[in-house]
Amino acid sequence: MKTIIKAAALTLAPLTALALTSAPAAAQSKTGIAVVDLQRAVATSAAYTAARTQIQTTYKAQIDSFTARKNAIDADLKTKGDALQAALKAANNKPTPAIETQYQQFQQSQQSAQAELQTLSQPIALANAYVEEQITAKLSDALKSAMTKAKVDLVLTPDATVSYQPTVDITQSVVTELNTLVPSVGITPPAGWQPGRQGQAPAAAAAPANPQQPKSR
């Protein structure tokens, strides 16, 4: 989700920049300053919560397959890692050519495992990214509406503050606006869809014939 939120934050950059450059005036403003956690706003929106539940059901087979394979891989890597540590200890922590070879094989196993798990998780990751992108597309409008209703002219992220009172946090107000603007979202990306791309038609045209098989990134 962080990648999607960062992309959404870019659309809000002009608003944030304007607010920061006018900070001295804002300090004397008759309106106010607020704090917003955009990531939490998206994650607690009704559309996101419902979509996550749907994904758990629709992609159950893929999730179960990924979990089972990950557990097997983790166990295998642990065995190989323990064997490597034992060999190094037996050699008094002095790497030998045999240990160097064993270490390289262990690294290759880790890389292969990462690639395999990434492939297995791709359908789930794409579904999550598709859900997040649909919601964050309305995030700027939701924030502006929440600011207007709260009479706020400067918004900061929680990380940009030292301390603040809960009353200045308008994250829930942003959630309320998101729930109105995006009451629900789809969980199945169009064929060839990739996160962050504008205009998916060309990608869809070049997609594989089987719509259930997402394109590799």
Backbone as CSV, one residue per row, in Angstrom:
resi,resn,N_x,N_y,N_z,CA_x,CA_y,CA_z,C_x,C_y,C_z
1,MET,0.829,-1.209,0.000,0.000,0.000,0.000,0.859,1.252,0.000
2,LYS,2.013,1.199,0.597,2.836,2.405,0.713,3.168,2.969,-0.659
3,THR,3.422,2.067,-1.662,3.728,2.554,-3.002,2.562,3.330,-3.566
4,ILE,1.349,2.809,-3.369,0.157,3.486,-3.879,-0.043,4.816,-3.183
5,ILE,0.141,4.832,-1.850,-0.038,6.078,-1.095,0.977,7.124,-1.528
6,LYS,2.224,6.666,-1.809,3.233,7.615,-2.272,2.818,8.226,-3.594
7,ALA,2.244,7.391,-4.481,1.780,7.899,-5.770,0.670,8.921,-5.572
8,ALA,-0.222,8.625,-4.646,-1.314,9.563,-4.370,-0.775,10.849,-3.769
9,ALA,0.271,10.712,-2.951,0.840,11.887,-2.293,1.394,12.870,-3.315
10,LEU,1.857,12.339,-4.485,2.387,13.213,-5.515,1.307,14.146,-6.046
11,THR,0.088,13.629,-6.111,-1.001,14.479,-6.595,-1.351,15.558,-5.591
12,LEU,-0.985,15.329,-4.339,-1.282,16.297,-3.292,-0.107,17.243,-3.045
13,ALA,1.032,16.992,-3.752,2.233,17.777,-3.513,2.026,19.274,-3.672
14,PRO,1.342,19.727,-4.754,1.140,21.181,-4.876,0.394,21.755,-3.694
15,LEU,-0.609,21.041,-3.202,-1.386,21.510,-2.049,-0.499,21.595,-0.817
16,THR,0.316,20.549,-0.606,1.205,20.526,0.555,2.255,21.622,0.463
17,ALA,2.828,21.789,-0.751,3.858,22.806,-0.932,3.304,24.191,-0.651
18,LEU,2.097,24.436,-1.144,1.468,25.741,-0.909,1.257,25.964,0.576
19,ALA,0.827,24.914,1.269,0.559,25.054,2.702,1.836,25.351,3.467
20,LEU,2.926,24.659,3.082,4.182,24.836,3.807,4.785,26.210,3.559
21,THR,4.681,26.693,2.299,5.272,27.996,2.003,4.510,29.119,2.685
22,SER,3.257,28.849,3.030,2.469,29.886,3.686,2.327,29.625,5.180
23,ALA,3.246,28.817,5.745,3.155,28.443,7.150,3.106,29.644,8.098
24,PRO,3.932,30.687,7.903,3.851,31.826,8.838,2.458,32.446,8.861
25,ALA,1.843,32.564,7.674,0.499,33.145,7.627,-0.505,32.211,8.265
26,ALA,-0.283,30.887,8.077,-1.219,29.909,8.633,-1.227,29.969,10.150
27,ALA,-0.070,30.316,10.720,0.015,30.376,12.178,-0.918,31.444,12.738
28,GLN,-1.256,32.445,11.897,-2.141,33.508,12.338,-3.528,33.370,11.707
29,SER,-3.746,32.216,11.047,-4.987,32.015,10.329,-6.181,31.895,11.269
30,LYS,-7.356,32.257,10.749,-8.576,32.105,11.527,-9.144,30.691,11.377
31,THR,-8.552,29.949,10.456,-9.016,28.570,10.262,-8.184,27.646,11.140
32,GLY,-7.261,26.867,10.583,-6.485,26.004,11.458,-5.549,25.055,10.746
33,ILE,-4.914,24.226,11.553,-3.949,23.235,11.089,-4.460,21.862,11.495
34,ALA,-4.273,20.895,10.613,-4.751,19.551,10.904,-3.672,18.524,10.575
35,VAL,-3.881,17.321,11.085,-2.990,16.196,10.830,-3.808,15.102,10.143
36,VAL,-3.224,14.484,9.123,-3.915,13.416,8.397,-2.962,12.265,8.104
37,ASP,-3.404,11.066,8.402,-2.660,9.854,8.058,-3.349,9.262,6.829
38,LEU,-2.809,9.529,5.648,-3.448,9.097,4.410,-3.495,7.582,4.272
39,GLN,-2.427,6.925,4.698,-2.392,5.472,4.592,-3.479,4.837,5.462
40,ARG,-3.631,5.354,6.671,-4.668,4.825,7.562,-6.060,5.136,7.014
41,ALA,-6.201,6.290,6.386,-7.500,6.649,5.823,-7.931,5.645,4.756
42,VAL,-7.012,5.296,3.880,-7.335,4.321,2.836,-7.613,2.948,3.443
43,ALA,-6.749,2.534,4.371,-6.846,1.190,4.947,-8.101,0.978,5.785
44,THR,-8.672,2.056,6.303,-9.872,1.919,7.135,-11.151,2.338,6.408
45,SER,-11.025,2.649,5.139,-12.222,3.006,4.366,-13.098,1.775,4.171
46,ALA,-14.374,2.006,3.993,-15.320,0.902,3.829,-15.010,0.080,2.584
47,ALA,-14.646,0.750,1.497,-14.358,0.048,0.248,-13.156,-0.878,0.398
48,TYR,-12.115,-0.376,1.078,-10.904,-1.184,1.250,-11.177,-2.378,2.159
49,THR,-11.882,-2.144,3.241,-12.189,-3.225,4.184,-13.002,-4.328,3.518
50,ALA,-14.011,-3.935,2.753,-14.849,-4.920,2.057,-14.054,-5.655,0.989
51,ALA,-13.209,-4.928,0.275,-12.421,-5.549,-0.790,-11.434,-6.563,-0.230
52,ARG,-10.832,-6.245,0.914,-9.891,-7.181,1.529,-10.594,-8.490,1.893
53,THR,-11.799,-8.392,2.386,-12.566,-9.593,2.722,-12.874,-10.392,1.460
54,GLN,-13.241,-9.705,0.391,-13.535,-10.376,-0.874,-12.292,-11.059,-1.436
55,ILE,-11.143,-10.402,-1.305,-9.899,-10.989,-1.810,-9.567,-12.280,-1.073
56,GLN,-9.774,-12.274,0.255,-9.503,-13.468,1.051,-10.353,-14.644,0.574
57,THR,-11.550,-14.365,0.084,-12.433,-15.428,-0.392,-12.136,-15.809,-1.839
58,THR,-12.083,-14.810,-2.703,-11.887,-15.047,-4.133,-10.534,-15.675,-4.447
59,TYR,-9.511,-15.229,-3.738,-8.156,-15.716,-4.006,-7.685,-16.711,-2.943
60,LYS,-8.626,-17.391,-2.315,-8.271,-18.318,-1.232,-7.299,-19.408,-1.694
61,ALA,-7.559,-19.974,-2.862,-6.693,-21.043,-3.372,-5.255,-20.542,-3.560
62,GLN,-5.116,-19.345,-4.142,-3.775,-18.779,-4.352,-3.105,-18.440,-3.024
63,ILE,-3.889,-17.920,-2.088,-3.336,-17.566,-0.779,-2.881,-18.819,-0.034
64,ASP,-3.696,-19.865,-0.070,-3.334,-21.119,0.601,-2.090,-21.731,-0.040
65,SER,-2.018,-21.670,-1.376,-0.868,-22.220,-2.089,0.404,-21.447,-1.735
66,PHE,0.273,-20.123,-1.697,1.424,-19.286,-1.353,1.897,-19.579,0.073
67,THR,0.957,-19.664,1.009,1.304,-19.894,2.409,1.999,-21.237,2.602
68,ALA,1.450,-22.281,1.959,2.037,-23.614,2.081,3.454,-23.648,1.503
69,ARG,3.609,-23.032,0.340,4.939,-23.034,-0.296,5.935,-22.205,0.505
70,LYS,5.485,-21.076,1.038,6.367,-20.230,1.840,6.831,-20.971,3.091
71,ASN,5.928,-21.688,3.736,6.313,-22.453,4.930,7.347,-23.512,4.596
72,ALA,7.163,-24.170,3.452,8.115,-25.200,3.029,9.475,-24.581,2.712
73,ILE,9.453,-23.449,2.030,10.699,-22.766,1.676,11.423,-22.278,2.926
74,ASP,10.669,-21.697,3.854,11.273,-21.210,5.097,11.954,-22.350,5.858
75,ALA,11.295,-23.501,5.889,11.872,-24.658,6.596,13.140,-25.127,5.905
76,ASP,13.108,-25.155,4.566,14.285,-25.591,3.801,15.453,-24.633,3.994
77,LEU,15.167,-23.333,3.935,16.234,-22.342,4.109,16.802,-22.385,5.525
78,LYS,15.956,-22.660,6.491,16.433,-22.761,7.874,17.389,-23.944,8.025
79,THR,17.029,-25.064,7.397,17.892,-26.244,7.456,19.242,-25.961,6.816
80,LYS,19.205,-25.325,5.652,20.454,-24.998,4.957,21.266,-23.954,5.724
81,GLY,20.582,-22.999,6.331,21.275,-21.977,7.110,21.924,-22.569,8.345
82,ASP,21.209,-23.467,9.015,21.769,-24.129,10.198,22.985,-24.957,9.817
83,ALA,22.908,-25.641,8.668,24.032,-26.465,8.212,25.253,-25.592,7.902
84,LEU,24.986,-24.430,7.330,26.078,-23.501,7.017,26.734,-22.996,8.293
85,GLN,25.923,-22.635,9.277,26.452,-22.168,10.555,27.255,-23.257,11.253
86,ALA,26.768,-24.489,11.178,27.475,-25.609,11.807,28.821,-25.844,11.132
87,ALA,28.850,-25.766,9.813,30.098,-25.964,9.076,31.104,-24.869,9.410
88,LEU,30.607,-23.632,9.515,31.490,-22.510,9.850,32.029,-22.649,11.265
89,LYS,31.183,-23.101,12.165,31.620,-23.293,13.549,32.657,-24.394,13.639
90,ALA,32.458,-25.463,12.881,33.415,-26.575,12.877,34.765,-26.151,12.315
91,ALA,34.749,-25.148,11.460,35.993,-24.652,10.865,36.558,-23.493,11.668
92,ASN,36.057,-23.334,12.918,36.534,-22.254,13.795,36.320,-20.876,13.165
93,ASN,35.159,-20.735,12.504,34.778,-19.462,11.877,35.761,-18.984,10.813
94,LYS,36.459,-19.947,10.219,37.387,-19.608,9.139,36.830,-20.175,7.841
95,PRO,36.337,-19.312,6.962,35.733,-19.798,5.707,36.731,-20.598,4.872
96,THR,36.317,-21.750,4.461,37.108,-22.605,3.575,36.459,-22.580,2.196
97,PRO,37.161,-23.051,1.188,36.551,-23.099,-0.149,35.216,-23.848,-0.150
98,ALA,35.140,-24.933,0.608,33.896,-25.707,0.672,32.775,-24.886,1.311
99,ILE,33.121,-24.127,2.354,32.122,-23.299,3.025,31.691,-22.147,2.118
100,GLU,32.644,-21.579,1.384,32.311,-20.512,0.437,31.317,-21.017,-0.606
101,THR,31.551,-22.228,-1.092,30.636,-22.829,-2.066,29.263,-23.052,-1.444
102,GLN,29.277,-23.551,-0.215,28.018,-23.791,0.494,27.258,-22.494,0.710
103,TYR,27.993,-21.431,1.009,27.371,-20.119,1.216,26.751,-19.603,-0.075
104,GLN,27.470,-19.753,-1.190,26.951,-19.302,-2.479,25.682,-20.068,-2.860
105,GLN,25.687,-21.364,-2.574,24.497,-22.175,-2.852,23.319,-21.732,-1.995
106,PHE,23.611,-21.351,-0.757,22.563,-20.872,0.139,21.974,-19.563,-0.386
107,GLN,22.844,-18.672,-0.846,22.374,-17.410,-1.413,21.511,-17.648,-2.654
108,GLN,21.929,-18.585,-3.499,21.161,-18.899,-4.692,19.774,-19.448,-4.328
109,SER,19.754,-20.262,-3.273,18.476,-20.810,-2.807,17.557,-19.691,-2.326
110,GLN,18.130,-18.718,-1.627,17.340,-17.586,-1.147,16.771,-16.780,-2.310
111,GLN,17.603,-16.527,-3.317,17.167,-15.741,-4.468,16.079,-16.474,-5.258
112,SER,16.271,-17.780,-5.434,15.279,-18.573,-6.160,13.954,-18.601,-5.405
113,ALA,14.047,-18.720,-4.080,12.843,-18.751,-3.245,12.097,-17.435,-3.344
114,GLN,12.835,-16.336,-3.309,12.203,-15.019,-3.397,11.485,-14.844,-4.730
115,ALA,12.128,-15.276,-5.811,11.528,-15.160,-7.139,10.274,-16.024,-7.240
116,GLU,10.341,-17.237,-6.702,9.184,-18.143,-6.754,8.006,-17.587,-5.967
117,LEU,8.291,-17.087,-4.770,7.212,-16.551,-3.938,6.610,-15.292,-4.553
118,GLN,7.448,-14.505,-5.197,6.941,-13.294,-5.847,5.975,-13.660,-6.976
119,THR,6.315,-14.699,-7.726,5.445,-15.154,-8.808,4.127,-15.680,-8.254
120,LEU,4.202,-16.470,-7.178,2.995,-17.039,-6.580,2.076,-15.959,-6.009
121,SER,2.675,-14.898,-5.478,1.880,-13.852,-4.825,1.395,-12.779,-5.796
122,GLN,1.837,-12.841,-7.039,1.512,-11.763,-7.978,0.016,-11.531,-8.171
123,PRO,-0.804,-12.585,-8.353,-2.240,-12.325,-8.525,-2.853,-11.605,-7.321
124,ILE,-2.404,-11.985,-6.124,-2.924,-11.365,-4.904,-2.432,-9.926,-4.792
125,ALA,-1.147,-9.730,-5.099,-0.574,-8.388,-5.024,-1.245,-7.443,-6.014
126,LEU,-1.527,-7.945,-7.216,-2.183,-7.110,-8.220,-3.601,-6.747,-7.782
127,ALA,-4.304,-7.707,-7.186,-5.663,-7.427,-6.712,-5.631,-6.349,-5.637
128,ASN,-4.684,-6.465,-4.698,-4.550,-5.454,-3.639,-4.216,-4.082,-4.219
129,ALA,-3.272,-4.070,-5.163,-2.862,-2.794,-5.761,-4.013,-2.164,-6.542
130,TYR,-4.801,-3.007,-7.206,-5.946,-2.502,-7.973,-6.977,-1.858,-7.044
131,VAL,-7.213,-2.491,-5.922,-8.145,-1.947,-4.931,-7.632,-0.601,-4.414
132,GLU,-6.361,-0.561,-4.037,-5.791,0.656,-3.470,-5.790,1.797,-4.479
133,GLU,-5.487,1.486,-5.734,-5.415,2.547,-6.732,-6.781,3.166,-6.997
134,GLN,-7.823,2.356,-6.974,-9.175,2.887,-7.180,-9.566,3.846,-6.052
135,ILE,-9.139,3.520,-4.840,-9.489,4.370,-3.698,-8.642,5.637,-3.678
136,THR,-7.331,5.478,-3.893,-6.447,6.646,-3.838,-6.701,7.618,-4.982
137,ALA,-7.382,7.163,-6.031,-7.726,8.072,-7.124,-8.655,9.179,-6.634
138,LYS,-9.379,8.914,-5.555,-10.299,9.903,-4.983,-9.762,10.502,-3.670
139,LEU,-8.530,10.142,-3.325,-7.986,10.581,-2.042,-7.802,12.093,-1.970
140,SER,-7.347,12.692,-3.058,-7.155,14.140,-3.081,-8.477,14.874,-2.879
141,ASP,-9.525,14.424,-3.575,-10.843,15.050,-3.431,-11.376,14.878,-2.011
142,ALA,-11.152,13.696,-1.442,-11.625,13.432,-0.076,-10.926,14.339,0.923
143,LEU,-9.621,14.526,0.740,-8.858,15.376,1.649,-9.313,16.831,1.548
144,LYS,-9.474,17.311,0.336,-9.899,18.696,0.146,-11.272,18.943,0.775
145,SER,-12.173,17.987,0.593,-13.518,18.128,1.160,-13.467,18.128,2.686
146,ALA,-12.639,17.238,3.254,-12.504,17.173,4.710,-11.892,18.461,5.249
147,MET,-10.926,19.010,4.529,-10.304,20.263,4.951,-11.314,21.405,4.943
148,THR,-12.122,21.443,3.903,-13.124,22.504,3.795,-14.127,22.435,4.944
149,LYS,-14.605,21.239,5.228,-15.603,21.068,6.285,-15.025,21.342,7.670
150,ALA,-13.720,21.052,7.838,-13.080,21.281,9.131,-12.495,22.691,9.223
151,LYS,-12.622,23.464,8.129,-12.067,24.823,8.061,-10.568,24.805,8.348
152,VAL,-9.888,23.963,7.607,-8.441,23.778,7.758,-7.744,24.280,6.501
153,ASP,-6.628,24.987,6.673,-5.889,25.461,5.509,-4.452,24.936,5.472
154,LEU,-4.076,24.121,6.436,-2.739,23.514,6.448,-2.855,22.102,6.998
155,VAL,-2.338,21.146,6.231,-2.395,19.744,6.644,-0.990,19.167,6.719
156,LEU,-0.713,18.458,7.800,0.574,17.803,8.000,0.364,16.308,8.191
157,THR,1.399,15.534,7.889,1.343,14.106,8.190,1.771,13.908,9.642
158,PRO,1.386,12.810,10.278,1.804,12.572,11.665,3.320,12.604,11.829
159,ASP,4.053,12.105,10.845,5.518,12.072,10.924,6.136,13.465,10.890
160,ALA,5.383,14.437,10.377,5.916,15.798,10.256,5.669,16.625,11.507
161,THR,5.079,16.015,12.526,4.781,16.746,13.752,5.584,16.196,14.925
162,VAL,5.782,17.014,15.921,6.433,16.577,17.160,5.380,16.033,18.112
163,SER,4.272,16.750,18.214,3.167,16.328,19.066,1.915,17.087,18.642
164,TYR,0.767,16.439,18.831,-0.484,17.114,18.491,-1.635,16.503,19.286
165,GLN,-2.665,17.294,19.477,-3.854,16.833,20.169,-4.732,16.018,19.208
166,PRO,-5.392,14.982,19.699,-6.253,14.158,18.837,-7.319,14.966,18.097
167,THR,-7.695,16.097,18.648,-8.751,16.901,18.030,-8.343,17.489,16.686
168,VAL,-7.042,17.578,16.406,-6.607,18.137,15.120,-6.442,17.056,14.054
169,ASP,-6.633,15.809,14.432,-6.505,14.701,13.483,-7.828,14.547,12.718
170,ILE,-7.794,14.817,11.405,-9.014,14.723,10.601,-8.986,13.483,9.701
171,THR,-8.189,12.496,10.093,-8.117,11.271,9.294,-9.482,10.621,9.131
172,GLN,-10.247,10.549,10.221,-11.569,9.934,10.144,-12.494,10.717,9.227
173,SER,-12.321,12.019,9.186,-13.131,12.831,8.274,-12.806,12.495,6.819
174,VAL,-11.531,12.238,6.556,-11.123,11.839,5.206,-11.733,10.478,4.870
175,VAL,-11.749,9.581,5.857,-12.364,8.259,5.663,-13.847,8.416,5.305
176,THR,-14.529,9.296,6.019,-15.954,9.538,5.755,-16.167,10.025,4.329
177,GLU,-15.304,10.935,3.881,-15.416,11.445,2.516,-15.114,10.350,1.502
178,LEU,-14.117,9.510,1.784,-13.787,8.406,0.882,-14.960,7.432,0.765
179,ASN,-15.619,7.180,1.895,-16.746,6.258,1.884,-17.886,6.761,0.998
180,THR,-17.985,8.081,0.891,-19.013,8.668,0.027,-18.577,8.648,-1.440
181,LEU,-17.316,9.007,-1.662,-16.807,9.090,-3.030,-16.561,7.718,-3.656
182,VAL,-16.112,6.764,-2.815,-15.799,5.419,-3.315,-16.464,4.391,-2.402
183,PRO,-17.750,4.180,-2.543,-18.449,3.248,-1.656,-18.000,1.799,-1.829
184,SER,-17.537,1.449,-3.029,-17.071,0.086,-3.277,-16.103,0.097,-4.461
185,VAL,-15.298,-0.963,-4.552,-14.344,-1.092,-5.659,-14.312,-2.532,-6.129
186,GLY,-13.790,-2.730,-7.343,-13.622,-4.078,-7.865,-12.318,-4.671,-7.364
187,ILE,-12.231,-5.990,-7.359,-11.000,-6.648,-6.894,-10.279,-7.398,-8.008
188,THR,-10.870,-7.440,-9.203,-10.254,-8.153,-10.321,-9.735,-7.157,-11.345
189,PRO,-8.422,-7.007,-11.464,-7.860,-6.050,-12.427,-8.188,-6.462,-13.858
190,PRO,-8.347,-5.498,-14.761,-8.542,-5.827,-16.176,-7.306,-6.548,-16.709
191,ALA,-7.457,-7.294,-17.766,-6.325,-8.002,-18.365,-5.210,-7.024,-18.729
192,GLY,-4.015,-7.336,-18.320,-2.866,-6.491,-18.638,-2.675,-5.301,-17.733
193,TRP,-3.551,-5.143,-16.744,-3.450,-3.980,-15.854,-2.193,-4.062,-14.997
194,GLN,-1.553,-2.913,-14.808,-0.399,-2.824,-13.925,-0.546,-1.593,-13.038
195,PRO,-0.092,-1.636,-11.787,-0.240,-0.496,-10.872,0.430,0.768,-11.395
196,GLY,-0.268,1.881,-11.234,0.327,3.176,-11.540,0.351,3.555,-12.996
197,ARG,-0.207,2.726,-13.873,-0.205,3.044,-15.295,-1.492,3.746,-15.689
198,GLN,-1.359,4.784,-16.476,-2.530,5.505,-16.984,-2.833,4.973,-18.377
199,GLY,-4.106,4.681,-18.615,-4.485,4.180,-19.937,-4.094,2.733,-20.081
200,GLN,-4.927,1.822,-19.636,-4.578,0.415,-19.639,-4.920,-0.282,-20.960
201,ALA,-5.574,0.414,-21.878,-6.015,-0.248,-23.110,-4.876,-0.877,-23.899
202,PRO,-3.741,-0.145,-24.142,-2.650,-0.759,-24.895,-2.132,-2.013,-24.218
203,ALA,-2.018,-1.975,-22.883,-1.510,-3.128,-22.153,-2.489,-4.282,-22.265
204,ALA,-3.788,-3.968,-22.214,-4.802,-5.010,-22.300,-4.756,-5.675,-23.672
205,ALA,-4.491,-4.889,-24.705,-4.453,-5.434,-26.051,-3.298,-6.409,-26.225
206,ALA,-2.208,-6.152,-25.465,-1.023,-6.999,-25.576,-1.012,-8.114,-24.554
207,ALA,-2.084,-8.214,-23.760,-2.131,-9.197,-22.680,-2.303,-10.601,-23.231
208,PRO,-1.928,-11.637,-22.436,-2.122,-13.018,-22.859,-3.602,-13.321,-23.065
209,ALA,-3.887,-14.371,-23.818,-5.276,-14.716,-24.109,-6.034,-15.091,-22.862
210,ASN,-5.362,-15.711,-21.877,-6.019,-16.116,-20.647,-6.106,-14.935,-19.699
211,PRO,-7.295,-14.374,-19.441,-7.413,-13.176,-18.591,-7.082,-13.437,-17.144
212,GLN,-7.015,-14.707,-16.724,-6.709,-15.029,-15.328,-5.219,-14.984,-15.055
213,GLN,-4.412,-14.887,-16.122,-2.968,-14.892,-15.942,-2.424,-13.481,-16.083
214,PRO,-2.068,-12.793,-14.970,-1.567,-11.425,-15.064,-0.213,-11.360,-15.728
215,LYS,0.043,-10.253,-16.380,1.341,-10.054,-17.015,2.414,-9.878,-15.985
216,SER,3.624,-10.311,-16.308,4.758,-10.100,-15.395,5.122,-8.647,-15.445
217,ARG,5.498,-8.173,-14.274,5.868,-6.764,-14.197,7.246,-6.551,-14.790
